[in-house]
Amino acid sequence: MWLPLLLGLVSPYFVCSAPIAAHDMDVTSIARMFLDQIGERRYLLSVIDVQMSPMRNTAEMLPEGCSPVPEKIASTQVVPGLVFECEEKITFDDAITIRSSLAGVVVLARWSDGSEASGFFRGNGQKVPIRLADLSAGAGSISHLATTYFMLGTEHILFGVDHLLFVLALLLLVGGLWPLVKTITAFTVAHSITLGAAVLGYVPVQSGPVEAAIALSIVLLAREIVMGFRGQEHLVHRSPWLVAFAFGLLHGLGFAGALGNIGLRTSDVPSALLFFNIGVEAGQLAFVAAILVVHQATRVTVRARLPKLQPVLGYALGAFAMLWFFERLPPVWGS
């Protein structure tokens, strides 16, 4: 008896199929719902399972700025259910909260542009939050999308210590303004390529191996910092931009893993990707600028000590990166 239930939960047909008898609700404690966009800012929320409690407390259920349409107006719609209208289009960071003791709710969203998305939302015994990001809701406006994903990209790079240490290692290896510009530009172009390819589904991403490889990329640069102090220069020293490009492709997959499923309609994904990448670059450039300012402010005291500090920094970077590598090995073996 469990096989049909399991198949129903994992199959989109489970949502799209005809209503199932009411006793199914008693067995599964899972309701099935439709969310249809029936106007520019008007939506219909309908429940398949007849034993689900009526949706009365809409003030706590609907997103902010949304309210039910009076019955005499809603009754003109061909499909019965709760019709609500919003001041602005509902977006990916909105949520609908179902006050119920249900174990979960399966929702099929059908948007006005013809796209569809479905998802299963688990309850906590008192309510079931339905995140519209998991139903590929639209962005609402370009300014809202830009702000959200720009901040997401900036926060990711500024709080992504491994990416920042990789950039720091590049700064320690590169001498002169023009080589630095070429190196940072190569890193930017490379991770933009793989970030876009991964988010758009052209390149599969397994976060475990990618994160472990990113740690190893820092180990390699740390080794080259120490080798440079000993007078042994390799490709990293002669063409740092080439190495930065190669490893930038890897770091782009790391950014994509952090971005994950961005929960937007297909038409909004390129813009979200663009602003996320701009945010990453803004955070990266802010970090580089801060390092250069500190170096310029302390150039008198640091310049004499830098040759001695160089191997120390190299060993420190390598030690941190090796710790990260060993921490990230279990997911690799399990992938």
Beta strands, then each sheet from edge to edge (+ up, - down):
strand 1: 30-37
strand 2: 42-47
strand 3: 66-68
strand 4: 82-86
strand 5: 95-99
strand 6: 104-110
strand 7: 116-122
strand 8: 127-131
sheet 1: 3+ 4- 2+ 1- 6- 7+
sheet 2: 5+ 8-
end
